[in-house]
Amino acid sequence: MRRDKDRLLDILEAIENIQKRLTAGRDAFFKDDLLQVWAVHHIQIIGEATANVSANLRNKHPQIPWADVVSMRNVLVHEYFGIDVDEIWDTVTNDLPKLKQQVEDILRLVD
């Protein structure tokens, strides 16, 4: 369970790293290549950490779309030149806040 906790903390840290850089809003995000790369990099970290969460923990918490998170990471890593910035923005503004709350809820249970 310690390994799972570490991976969940990695996910949480990556989400927080993305969120602290998105304060300027959508237009700034779409104009700033470095900010986009920052977000993509941290989404990859989230996917990698998710891939290393145990099957036991994933099965106990099916409310998180574990496979989708890992799949997003795989797309970003292997199809880098086909990244859709709109999809990245949607992920960081809609999906990550939900994932953050879900991970925080799980961390309260594993502490």
N, CA, C and O atoms as CSV, one atom per row, in Angstrom:
chain,resi,resn,atom,element,x,y,z
A,1,MET,N,N,0.818,-1.199,0.000
A,1,MET,CA,C,0.000,0.000,0.000
A,1,MET,C,C,0.864,1.267,0.000
A,1,MET,O,O,0.432,2.314,-0.483
A,2,ARG,N,N,2.070,1.171,0.536
A,2,ARG,CA,C,2.965,2.328,0.557
A,2,ARG,C,C,3.278,2.800,-0.859
A,2,ARG,O,O,3.293,3.999,-1.136
A,3,ARG,N,N,3.528,1.843,-1.751
A,3,ARG,CA,C,3.813,2.202,-3.134
A,3,ARG,C,C,2.620,2.928,-3.759
A,3,ARG,O,O,2.793,3.911,-4.479
A,4,ASP,N,N,1.419,2.442,-3.481
A,4,ASP,CA,C,0.220,3.096,-4.000
A,4,ASP,C,C,0.102,4.517,-3.469
A,4,ASP,O,O,-0.226,5.440,-4.214
A,5,LYS,N,N,0.365,4.686,-2.208
A,5,LYS,CA,C,0.285,6.029,-1.626
A,5,LYS,C,C,1.282,6.960,-2.314
A,5,LYS,O,O,0.946,8.100,-2.634
A,6,ASP,N,N,2.484,6.487,-2.538
A,6,ASP,CA,C,3.490,7.304,-3.224
A,6,ASP,C,C,3.033,7.683,-4.629
A,6,ASP,O,O,3.213,8.826,-5.052
A,7,ARG,N,N,2.454,6.749,-5.343
A,7,ARG,CA,C,1.981,7.040,-6.702
A,7,ARG,C,C,0.821,8.032,-6.665
A,7,ARG,O,O,0.749,8.929,-7.505
A,8,LEU,N,N,-0.076,7.881,-5.711
A,8,LEU,CA,C,-1.184,8.830,-5.573
A,8,LEU,C,C,-0.660,10.226,-5.256
A,8,LEU,O,O,-1.183,11.219,-5.763
A,9,LEU,N,N,0.357,10.300,-4.431
A,9,LEU,CA,C,0.972,11.595,-4.125
A,9,LEU,C,C,1.650,12.183,-5.363
A,9,LEU,O,O,1.632,13.398,-5.561
A,10,ASP,N,N,2.244,11.333,-6.193
A,10,ASP,CA,C,2.828,11.799,-7.460
A,10,ASP,C,C,1.749,12.402,-8.361
A,10,ASP,O,O,1.954,13.449,-8.976
A,11,ILE,N,N,0.608,11.735,-8.430
A,11,ILE,CA,C,-0.515,12.226,-9.238
A,11,ILE,C,C,-0.971,13.584,-8.716
A,11,ILE,O,O,-1.148,14.528,-9.486
A,12,LEU,N,N,-1.156,13.669,-7.426
A,12,LEU,CA,C,-1.611,14.909,-6.805
A,12,LEU,C,C,-0.622,16.049,-7.050
A,12,LEU,O,O,-1.023,17.164,-7.381
A,13,GLU,N,N,0.656,15.767,-6.888
A,13,GLU,CA,C,1.682,16.791,-7.103
A,13,GLU,C,C,1.687,17.280,-8.552
A,13,GLU,O,O,1.819,18.478,-8.802
A,14,ALA,N,N,1.545,16.369,-9.494
A,14,ALA,CA,C,1.533,16.758,-10.907
A,14,ALA,C,C,0.313,17.621,-11.228
A,14,ALA,O,O,0.420,18.600,-11.966
A,15,ILE,N,N,-0.835,17.262,-10.678
A,15,ILE,CA,C,-2.041,18.074,-10.890
A,15,ILE,C,C,-1.835,19.470,-10.321
A,15,ILE,O,O,-2.156,20.465,-10.971
A,16,GLU,N,N,-1.305,19.544,-9.116
A,16,GLU,CA,C,-1.078,20.843,-8.487
A,16,GLU,C,C,-0.061,21.668,-9.270
A,16,GLU,O,O,-0.198,22.888,-9.367
A,17,ASN,N,N,0.952,21.020,-9.828
A,17,ASN,CA,C,1.929,21.734,-10.655
A,17,ASN,C,C,1.275,22.336,-11.893
A,17,ASN,O,O,1.605,23.453,-12.291
A,18,ILE,N,N,0.360,21.606,-12.494
A,18,ILE,CA,C,-0.367,22.138,-13.652
A,18,ILE,C,C,-1.247,23.303,-13.216
A,18,ILE,O,O,-1.223,24.369,-13.832
A,19,GLN,N,N,-2.016,23.103,-12.161
A,19,GLN,CA,C,-2.978,24.116,-11.742
A,19,GLN,C,C,-2.322,25.436,-11.350
A,19,GLN,O,O,-2.885,26.500,-11.606
A,20,LYS,N,N,-1.165,25.385,-10.747
A,20,LYS,CA,C,-0.530,26.640,-10.324
A,20,LYS,C,C,-0.017,27.461,-11.508
A,20,LYS,O,O,0.257,28.652,-11.355
A,21,ARG,N,N,0.116,26.850,-12.672
A,21,ARG,CA,C,0.583,27.571,-13.859
A,21,ARG,C,C,-0.559,28.033,-14.766
A,21,ARG,O,O,-0.319,28.751,-15.737
A,22,LEU,N,N,-1.782,27.637,-14.468
A,22,LEU,CA,C,-2.901,27.962,-15.355
A,22,LEU,C,C,-3.700,29.178,-14.907
A,22,LEU,O,O,-4.835,29.366,-15.344
A,23,THR,N,N,-3.141,29.978,-14.070
A,23,THR,CA,C,-3.880,31.103,-13.505
A,23,THR,C,C,-4.208,32.185,-14.530
A,23,THR,O,O,-5.125,32.976,-14.308
A,24,ALA,N,N,-3.489,32.237,-15.634
A,24,ALA,CA,C,-3.710,33.285,-16.638
A,24,ALA,C,C,-4.878,32.982,-17.575
A,24,ALA,O,O,-5.299,33.857,-18.331
A,25,GLY,N,N,-5.402,31.768,-17.540
A,25,GLY,CA,C,-6.579,31.438,-18.333
A,25,GLY,C,C,-6.305,30.818,-19.690
A,25,GLY,O,O,-5.165,30.567,-20.079
A,26,ARG,N,N,-7.410,30.582,-20.393
A,26,ARG,CA,C,-7.396,29.844,-21.655
A,26,ARG,C,C,-6.557,30.522,-22.738
A,26,ARG,O,O,-5.720,29.875,-23.367
A,27,ASP,N,N,-6.775,31.810,-22.959
A,27,ASP,CA,C,-6.053,32.502,-24.030
A,27,ASP,C,C,-4.546,32.437,-23.822
A,27,ASP,O,O,-3.789,32.193,-24.762
A,28,ALA,N,N,-4.123,32.656,-22.596
A,28,ALA,CA,C,-2.689,32.589,-22.290
A,28,ALA,C,C,-2.153,31.184,-22.538
A,28,ALA,O,O,-1.045,31.017,-23.046
A,29,PHE,N,N,-2.940,30.178,-22.178
A,29,PHE,CA,C,-2.521,28.788,-22.391
A,29,PHE,C,C,-2.314,28.507,-23.878
A,29,PHE,O,O,-1.314,27.901,-24.265
A,30,PHE,N,N,-3.256,28.947,-24.708
A,30,PHE,CA,C,-3.173,28.668,-26.140
A,30,PHE,C,C,-2.055,29.444,-26.831
A,30,PHE,O,O,-1.597,29.047,-27.903
A,31,LYS,N,N,-1.617,30.537,-26.233
A,31,LYS,CA,C,-0.537,31.344,-26.817
A,31,LYS,C,C,0.849,30.940,-26.320
A,31,LYS,O,O,1.855,31.360,-26.891
A,32,ASP,N,N,0.912,30.143,-25.281
A,32,ASP,CA,C,2.191,29.853,-24.621
A,32,ASP,C,C,2.596,28.393,-24.827
A,32,ASP,O,O,2.103,27.498,-24.140
A,33,ASP,N,N,3.499,28.166,-25.781
A,33,ASP,CA,C,3.962,26.804,-26.069
A,33,ASP,C,C,4.593,26.142,-24.850
A,33,ASP,O,O,4.392,24.951,-24.613
A,34,LEU,N,N,5.353,26.908,-24.080
A,34,LEU,CA,C,6.005,26.326,-22.901
A,34,LEU,C,C,4.985,25.885,-21.862
A,34,LEU,O,O,5.166,24.858,-21.207
A,35,LEU,N,N,3.932,26.646,-21.712
A,35,LEU,CA,C,2.876,26.265,-20.780
A,35,LEU,C,C,2.180,24.987,-21.248
A,35,LEU,O,O,1.831,24.130,-20.436
A,36,GLN,N,N,1.986,24.870,-22.537
A,36,GLN,CA,C,1.384,23.652,-23.088
A,36,GLN,C,C,2.289,22.447,-22.840
A,36,GLN,O,O,1.821,21.384,-22.433
A,37,VAL,N,N,3.583,22.620,-23.089
A,37,VAL,CA,C,4.540,21.531,-22.851
A,37,VAL,C,C,4.566,21.174,-21.368
A,37,VAL,O,O,4.639,19.996,-21.019
A,38,TRP,N,N,4.507,22.171,-20.499
A,38,TRP,CA,C,4.457,21.959,-19.044
A,38,TRP,C,C,3.263,21.065,-18.688
A,38,TRP,O,O,3.402,20.091,-17.948
A,39,ALA,N,N,2.097,21.411,-19.226
A,39,ALA,CA,C,0.889,20.640,-18.935
A,39,ALA,C,C,1.007,19.217,-19.472
A,39,ALA,O,O,0.687,18.258,-18.769
A,40,VAL,N,N,1.463,19.078,-20.706
A,40,VAL,CA,C,1.607,17.748,-21.312
A,40,VAL,C,C,2.566,16.892,-20.493
A,40,VAL,O,O,2.289,15.724,-20.223
A,41,HIS,N,N,3.677,17.468,-20.104
A,41,HIS,CA,C,4.658,16.724,-19.306
A,41,HIS,C,C,4.032,16.206,-18.009
A,41,HIS,O,O,4.222,15.047,-17.643
A,42,HIS,N,N,3.304,17.051,-17.335
A,42,HIS,CA,C,2.718,16.631,-16.061
A,42,HIS,C,C,1.551,15.655,-16.250
A,42,HIS,O,O,1.308,14.809,-15.389
A,43,ILE,N,N,0.838,15.765,-17.358
A,43,ILE,CA,C,-0.187,14.756,-17.657
A,43,ILE,C,C,0.487,13.408,-17.907
A,43,ILE,O,O,-0.048,12.367,-17.525
A,44,GLN,N,N,1.646,13.422,-18.540
A,44,GLN,CA,C,2.401,12.181,-18.732
A,44,GLN,C,C,2.814,11.588,-17.387
A,44,GLN,O,O,2.737,10.375,-17.196
A,45,ILE,N,N,3.248,12.426,-16.465
A,45,ILE,CA,C,3.605,11.954,-15.120
A,45,ILE,C,C,2.391,11.334,-14.447
A,45,ILE,O,O,2.494,10.279,-13.822
A,46,ILE,N,N,1.248,11.985,-14.573
A,46,ILE,CA,C,0.011,11.452,-13.985
A,46,ILE,C,C,-0.287,10.075,-14.565
A,46,ILE,O,O,-0.627,9.151,-13.826
A,47,GLY,N,N,-0.162,9.933,-15.869
A,47,GLY,CA,C,-0.424,8.649,-16.512
A,47,GLY,C,C,0.550,7.573,-16.094
A,47,GLY,O,O,0.159,6.426,-15.878
A,48,GLU,N,N,1.816,7.934,-15.979
A,48,GLU,CA,C,2.830,6.958,-15.565
A,48,GLU,C,C,2.596,6.525,-14.122
A,48,GLU,O,O,2.685,5.338,-13.807
A,49,ALA,N,N,2.301,7.471,-13.254
A,49,ALA,CA,C,2.018,7.124,-11.855
A,49,ALA,C,C,0.771,6.248,-11.770
A,49,ALA,O,O,0.727,5.292,-10.997
A,50,THR,N,N,-0.231,6.578,-12.563
A,50,THR,CA,C,-1.468,5.794,-12.580
A,50,THR,C,C,-1.195,4.366,-13.032
A,50,THR,O,O,-1.755,3.419,-12.478
A,51,ALA,N,N,-0.349,4.208,-14.025
A,51,ALA,CA,C,-0.009,2.867,-14.521
A,51,ALA,C,C,0.664,2.023,-13.449
A,51,ALA,O,O,0.651,0.794,-13.520
A,52,ASN,N,N,1.248,2.680,-12.459
A,52,ASN,CA,C,1.954,1.966,-11.399
A,52,ASN,C,C,1.162,1.841,-10.108
A,52,ASN,O,O,1.691,1.373,-9.099
A,53,VAL,N,N,-0.092,2.253,-10.127
A,53,VAL,CA,C,-0.989,1.996,-8.999
A,53,VAL,C,C,-1.415,0.536,-9.096
A,53,VAL,O,O,-1.702,0.040,-10.186
A,54,SER,N,N,-1.456,-0.141,-7.973
A,54,SER,CA,C,-1.776,-1.574,-7.982
A,54,SER,C,C,-3.184,-1.845,-8.505
A,54,SER,O,O,-4.087,-1.019,-8.371
A,55,ALA,N,N,-3.345,-3.010,-9.097
A,55,ALA,CA,C,-4.665,-3.438,-9.563
A,55,ALA,C,C,-5.641,-3.508,-8.398
A,55,ALA,O,O,-6.828,-3.222,-8.560
A,56,ASN,N,N,-5.153,-3.883,-7.238
A,56,ASN,CA,C,-6.004,-3.960,-6.054
A,56,ASN,C,C,-6.626,-2.599,-5.742
A,56,ASN,O,O,-7.834,-2.506,-5.522
A,57,LEU,N,N,-5.818,-1.555,-5.722
A,57,LEU,CA,C,-6.344,-0.223,-5.421
A,57,LEU,C,C,-7.255,0.262,-6.543
A,57,LEU,O,O,-8.296,0.864,-6.278
A,58,ARG,N,N,-6.875,0.007,-7.789
A,58,ARG,CA,C,-7.728,0.422,-8.914
A,58,ARG,C,C,-9.086,-0.262,-8.833
A,58,ARG,O,O,-10.116,0.365,-9.085
A,59,ASN,N,N,-9.092,-1.539,-8.485
A,59,ASN,CA,C,-10.361,-2.268,-8.380
A,59,ASN,C,C,-11.226,-1.764,-7.233
A,59,ASN,O,O,-12.453,-1.800,-7.317
A,60,LYS,N,N,-10.596,-1.299,-6.168
A,60,LYS,CA,C,-11.341,-0.766,-5.022
A,60,LYS,C,C,-11.938,0.613,-5.307
A,60,LYS,O,O,-12.858,1.053,-4.617
A,61,HIS,N,N,-11.415,1.281,-6.317
A,61,HIS,CA,C,-11.849,2.650,-6.615
A,61,HIS,C,C,-12.166,2.808,-8.105
A,61,HIS,O,O,-11.476,3.531,-8.823
A,62,PRO,N,N,-13.218,2.124,-8.557
A,62,PRO,CA,C,-13.554,2.160,-9.982
A,62,PRO,C,C,-14.120,3.507,-10.447
A,62,PRO,O,O,-14.333,3.709,-11.642
A,63,GLN,N,N,-14.362,4.424,-9.513
A,63,GLN,CA,C,-14.874,5.739,-9.898
A,63,GLN,C,C,-13.843,6.547,-10.691
A,63,GLN,O,O,-14.193,7.489,-11.402
A,64,ILE,N,N,-12.586,6.171,-10.561
A,64,ILE,CA,C,-11.531,6.827,-11.334
A,64,ILE,C,C,-11.349,6.064,-12.646
A,64,ILE,O,O,-11.224,4.840,-12.636
A,65,PRO,N,N,-11.334,6.773,-13.765
A,65,PRO,CA,C,-11.141,6.105,-15.061
A,65,PRO,C,C,-9.658,5.785,-15.296
A,65,PRO,O,O,-9.009,6.378,-16.158
A,66,TRP,N,N,-9.147,4.845,-14.519
A,66,TRP,CA,C,-7.717,4.515,-14.532
A,66,TRP,C,C,-7.189,4.263,-15.944
A,66,TRP,O,O,-6.163,4.817,-16.338
A,67,ALA,N,N,-7.891,3.432,-16.693
A,67,ALA,CA,C,-7.431,3.074,-18.044
A,67,ALA,C,C,-7.396,4.295,-18.959
A,67,ALA,O,O,-6.501,4.420,-19.795
A,68,ASP,N,N,-8.358,5.189,-18.805
A,68,ASP,CA,C,-8.378,6.402,-19.626
A,68,ASP,C,C,-7.194,7.310,-19.315
A,68,ASP,O,O,-6.621,7.928,-20.212
A,69,VAL,N,N,-6.832,7.385,-18.034
A,69,VAL,CA,C,-5.696,8.219,-17.634
A,69,VAL,C,C,-4.404,7.671,-18.250
A,69,VAL,O,O,-3.594,8.427,-18.786
A,70,VAL,N,N,-4.226,6.371,-18.166
A,70,VAL,CA,C,-3.032,5.746,-18.751
A,70,VAL,C,C,-3.054,5.897,-20.272
A,70,VAL,O,O,-2.019,6.154,-20.887
A,71,SER,N,N,-4.213,5.741,-20.869
A,71,SER,CA,C,-4.343,5.876,-22.320
A,71,SER,C,C,-3.960,7.284,-22.784
A,71,SER,O,O,-3.302,7.448,-23.812
A,72,MET,N,N,-4.371,8.286,-22.028
A,72,MET,CA,C,-4.014,9.667,-22.365
A,72,MET,C,C,-2.499,9.832,-22.360
A,72,MET,O,O,-1.935,10.464,-23.253
A,73,ARG,N,N,-1.853,9.269,-21.365
A,73,ARG,CA,C,-0.391,9.326,-21.277
A,73,ARG,C,C,0.234,8.681,-22.509
A,73,ARG,O,O,1.173,9.223,-23.092
A,74,ASN,N,N,-0.287,7.528,-22.899
A,74,ASN,CA,C,0.264,6.813,-24.049
A,74,ASN,C,C,0.116,7.614,-25.337
A,74,ASN,O,O,1.027,7.641,-26.164
A,75,VAL,N,N,-1.019,8.259,-25.506
A,75,VAL,CA,C,-1.225,9.104,-26.685
A,75,VAL,C,C,-0.219,10.249,-26.689
A,75,VAL,O,O,0.383,10.548,-27.720
A,76,LEU,N,N,-0.037,10.888,-25.540
A,76,LEU,CA,C,0.879,12.027,-25.462
A,76,LEU,C,C,2.323,11.619,-25.736
A,76,LEU,O,O,3.073,12.367,-26.363
A,77,VAL,N,N,2.708,10.448,-25.273
A,77,VAL,CA,C,4.085,9.994,-25.451
A,77,VAL,C,C,4.335,9.497,-26.871
A,77,VAL,O,O,5.370,9.805,-27.462
A,78,HIS,N,N,3.402,8.736,-27.418
A,78,HIS,CA,C,3.649,8.057,-28.687
A,78,HIS,C,C,3.117,8.790,-29.913
A,78,HIS,O,O,3.510,8.485,-31.039
A,79,GLU,N,N,2.234,9.744,-29.702
A,79,GLU,CA,C,1.686,10.501,-30.830
A,79,GLU,C,C,1.883,11.990,-30.587
A,79,GLU,O,O,0.981,12.797,-30.809
A,80,TYR,N,N,3.070,12.333,-30.131
A,80,TYR,CA,C,3.344,13.689,-29.669
A,80,TYR,C,C,2.986,14.762,-30.696
A,80,TYR,O,O,2.474,15.819,-30.327
A,81,PHE,N,N,3.246,14.510,-31.967
A,81,PHE,CA,C,3.003,15.538,-32.977
A,81,PHE,C,C,1.528,15.665,-33.341
A,81,PHE,O,O,1.151,16.552,-34.106
A,82,GLY,N,N,0.705,14.794,-32.802
A,82,GLY,CA,C,-0.722,14.874,-33.060
A,82,GLY,C,C,-1.522,15.368,-31.871
A,82,GLY,O,O,-2.736,15.173,-31.816
A,83,ILE,N,N,-0.858,16.004,-30.920
A,83,ILE,CA,C,-1.538,16.465,-29.709
A,83,ILE,C,C,-2.513,17.586,-30.046
A,83,ILE,O,O,-2.181,18.525,-30.769
A,84,ASP,N,N,-3.708,17.469,-29.512
A,84,ASP,CA,C,-4.764,18.462,-29.685
A,84,ASP,C,C,-4.765,19.369,-28.454
A,84,ASP,O,O,-5.112,18.933,-27.356
A,85,VAL,N,N,-4.378,20.620,-28.642
A,85,VAL,CA,C,-4.270,21.551,-27.517
A,85,VAL,C,C,-5.635,21.775,-26.867
A,85,VAL,O,O,-5.716,21.973,-25.654
A,86,ASP,N,N,-6.704,21.747,-27.659
A,86,ASP,CA,C,-8.049,21.865,-27.080
A,86,ASP,C,C,-8.323,20.720,-26.109
A,86,ASP,O,O,-8.907,20.923,-25.045
A,87,GLU,N,N,-7.899,19.522,-26.484
A,87,GLU,CA,C,-8.098,18.361,-25.613
A,87,GLU,C,C,-7.264,18.484,-24.334
A,87,GLU,O,O,-7.721,18.110,-23.254
A,88,ILE,N,N,-6.061,19.002,-24.456
A,88,ILE,CA,C,-5.228,19.214,-23.267
A,88,ILE,C,C,-5.902,20.225,-22.348
A,88,ILE,O,O,-5.983,20.006,-21.139
A,89,TRP,N,N,-6.386,21.330,-22.909
A,89,TRP,CA,C,-7.067,22.346,-22.104
A,89,TRP,C,C,-8.296,21.743,-21.412
A,89,TRP,O,O,-8.522,21.972,-20.224
A,90,ASP,N,N,-9.072,20.983,-22.155
A,90,ASP,CA,C,-10.254,20.336,-21.582
A,90,ASP,C,C,-9.857,19.402,-20.441
A,90,ASP,O,O,-10.522,19.358,-19.406
A,91,THR,N,N,-8.789,18.669,-20.633
A,91,THR,CA,C,-8.312,17.749,-19.594
A,91,THR,C,C,-7.906,18.501,-18.340
A,91,THR,O,O,-8.311,18.135,-17.236
A,92,VAL,N,N,-7.107,19.552,-18.502
A,92,VAL,CA,C,-6.596,20.244,-17.312
A,92,VAL,C,C,-7.669,21.056,-16.605
A,92,VAL,O,O,-7.582,21.266,-15.395
A,93,THR,N,N,-8.679,21.517,-17.334
A,93,THR,CA,C,-9.706,22.342,-16.685
A,93,THR,C,C,-10.919,21.550,-16.216
A,93,THR,O,O,-11.597,21.966,-15.276
A,94,ASN,N,N,-11.204,20.422,-16.849
A,94,ASN,CA,C,-12.396,19.648,-16.484
A,94,ASN,C,C,-12.076,18.333,-15.778
A,94,ASN,O,O,-12.669,18.012,-14.748
A,95,ASP,N,N,-11.140,17.582,-16.335
A,95,ASP,CA,C,-10.865,16.247,-15.799
A,95,ASP,C,C,-9.954,16.263,-14.575
A,95,ASP,O,O,-10.198,15.540,-13.609
A,96,LEU,N,N,-8.915,17.079,-14.614
A,96,LEU,CA,C,-7.955,17.050,-13.505
A,96,LEU,C,C,-8.524,17.519,-12.171
A,96,LEU,O,O,-8.169,16.942,-11.143
A,97,PRO,N,N,-9.389,18.535,-12.129
A,97,PRO,CA,C,-9.966,18.883,-10.823
A,97,PRO,C,C,-10.755,17.721,-10.200
A,97,PRO,O,O,-10.697,17.503,-8.990
A,98,LYS,N,N,-11.483,16.987,-11.033
A,98,LYS,CA,C,-12.221,15.815,-10.530
A,98,LYS,C,C,-11.254,14.740,-10.048
A,98,LYS,O,O,-11.430,14.167,-8.974
A,99,LEU,N,N,-10.230,14.476,-10.858
A,99,LEU,CA,C,-9.241,13.465,-10.485
A,99,LEU,C,C,-8.543,13.857,-9.190
A,99,LEU,O,O,-8.299,13.010,-8.331
A,100,LYS,N,N,-8.225,15.124,-9.051
A,100,LYS,CA,C,-7.567,15.600,-7.826
A,100,LYS,C,C,-8.426,15.293,-6.604
A,100,LYS,O,O,-7.930,14.779,-5.602
A,101,GLN,N,N,-9.709,15.610,-6.691
A,101,GLN,CA,C,-10.607,15.347,-5.558
A,101,GLN,C,C,-10.694,13.853,-5.260
A,101,GLN,O,O,-10.678,13.447,-4.098
A,102,GLN,N,N,-10.784,13.046,-6.294
A,102,GLN,CA,C,-10.866,11.600,-6.102
A,102,GLN,C,C,-9.594,11.050,-5.466
A,102,GLN,O,O,-9.663,10.198,-4.580
A,103,VAL,N,N,-8.447,11.524,-5.907
A,103,VAL,CA,C,-7.173,11.068,-5.337
A,103,VAL,C,C,-7.063,11.510,-3.880
A,103,VAL,O,O,-6.623,10.738,-3.028
A,104,GLU,N,N,-7.457,12.737,-3.593
A,104,GLU,CA,C,-7.436,13.209,-2.200
A,104,GLU,C,C,-8.337,12.348,-1.318
A,104,GLU,O,O,-7.981,12.028,-0.184
A,105,ASP,N,N,-9.498,11.978,-1.840
A,105,ASP,CA,C,-10.416,11.112,-1.083
A,105,ASP,C,C,-9.775,9.756,-0.795
A,105,ASP,O,O,-9.878,9.247,0.321
A,106,ILE,N,N,-9.123,9.178,-1.779
A,106,ILE,CA,C,-8.461,7.881,-1.587
A,106,ILE,C,C,-7.318,8.011,-0.594
A,106,ILE,O,O,-7.136,7.142,0.258
A,107,LEU,N,N,-6.550,9.079,-0.694
A,107,LEU,CA,C,-5.423,9.269,0.231
A,107,LEU,C,C,-5.888,9.347,1.683
A,107,LEU,O,O,-5.182,8.891,2.583
A,108,ARG,N,N,-7.052,9.914,1.915
A,108,ARG,CA,C,-7.592,9.947,3.286
A,108,ARG,C,C,-7.878,8.535,3.799
A,108,ARG,O,O,-7.806,8.274,5.000
A,109,LEU,N,N,-8.200,7.638,2.886
A,109,LEU,CA,C,-8.499,6.255,3.274
A,109,LEU,C,C,-7.242,5.423,3.492
A,109,LEU,O,O,-7.245,4.501,4.308
A,110,VAL,N,N,-6.166,5.736,2.771
A,110,VAL,CA,C,-4.955,4.917,2.877
A,110,VAL,C,C,-3.976,5.430,3.922
A,110,VAL,O,O,-2.990,4.758,4.222
A,111,ASP,N,N,-4.227,6.598,4.475
A,111,ASP,CA,C,-3.322,7.131,5.516
A,111,ASP,C,C,-3.400,6.371,6.806
A,111,ASP,O,O,-2.700,6.705,7.762
